[in-house]
Amino acid sequence: MINVQAPDSILFPQPGVGKVERTITPTKPGRVKFKATYWPARLCDHDSQVTLVPDDQVTVLGRHGITLLVVPAGYISPGNSPEDEPGVEEASESQSLGFTQKLSSVFAKLWR
């Protein structure tokens, strides 16, 4: 795991999939089922105007203390970066770099 700016914030090396159990808004945390356990969760991107309702799928990017940091499923995916264009050699390394940059951008917004 990689420490992210605040000492108790961690970016997971591999994002996971969770399911919303209690509504999450930009200003109000909720709850997510992740790896067979229920966790408090909040949106990673406070600038988004999204509301996640029960049964929505989310991508779990990391945690702050015991609170999971989530984005809507599909908000960040390794397959939608410019490095993924056909003909680019070493695509898997480029995809990984693009994905890491996107995650870093989301966490940078978290700490402004």
N, C-alpha and C positions, 0 to 999 in steps of 0.2 A: 504494500500500500504506500501511497505517496502522500506526505503531509502537504496540506494546502493552506497557506498564509496563516490562518488561526491555528493554534496548537492542537485544538481538538477537532479540526476538520480534516477529513481524509477522502481522497479521491480513489475509488476502487480501481484496481488494475484492469478489470473487465466489468463493464456495466451489466446489470442484471435486469430482469423483468419482474415487475410487481403488479399488484391489482389493488385499486383504490377500494377501501372499505368505508372510510368516512371522508366526506367532501373536503377538498383542498382548494383554497383560493390564494391569490398573491399575498393577501394580508392575514390569512388564517390557516394554520397547519391542520392536517387531518391525520388519517391513518391508512397504512398500506400493508397488505399481506405480501411478505417477501421471504422466500425460502422457508415456507411453512410456519412463519411466525408473524404476528402483527407488530408493527412498529409505528411510532409517530413519524410523520413525514411532512415536508414542506417543499414548495417549488424552489428550484435552484435559481431560476430567472425571475427576480422580483418585478422586472419591467413588463413581463408578459401579462396579458389580460385574460388568461385562460382560467377556467374553473374545471377542476377534475371531480367527477361525480363517481359514486360507487359503481363498481364493475369496469371502470375505465382502466386500460393497461397503461403502465408508466415504465420509463427507463430509470433505474436506480443508479445514479452516478457516484454516490459516495455517502458520507454521513458527517454530521456536525454533532458531536457528543453522541447521543443515542438516536438522534433524529435523522432519518434518511433524507437525502437531497434528490429530488426527482424532477423529471421533465415528462411531458406527454410522450407516449410511445411514438416513435418516428420523428421526434423533434430533432434528434441528433442521430445520424446513422453513418457507419463507416462508408457506405456506398454512395453518398451524395456529395463528395468533395471533388474539386477540380482535378486532383491527382488521379481520379478514377477513369479518366478519358482513355479510350482504346489506344493501343500503341505505346503507352508509357511503360518502359521497362521497370522491373522491380515494383510492380503495382502493390504487392502486399505490404512492402515497407512504406511506400507512399501513402497507402490507405491508412496505415497505422499512424503515421505522422499527421495526416490531415485530421483524423479522428481525435488525436491527442490535442491538436491545436484548437479544435472546436470545444472540447471539454475545458481546456484552459480558459477559453473565452467566456464560457458560462460561469466558471468559478471566479473569474476576474470581476464579472458583474455582481456577484454575490458579495464582494468585499469592498465595493466603492463607498 
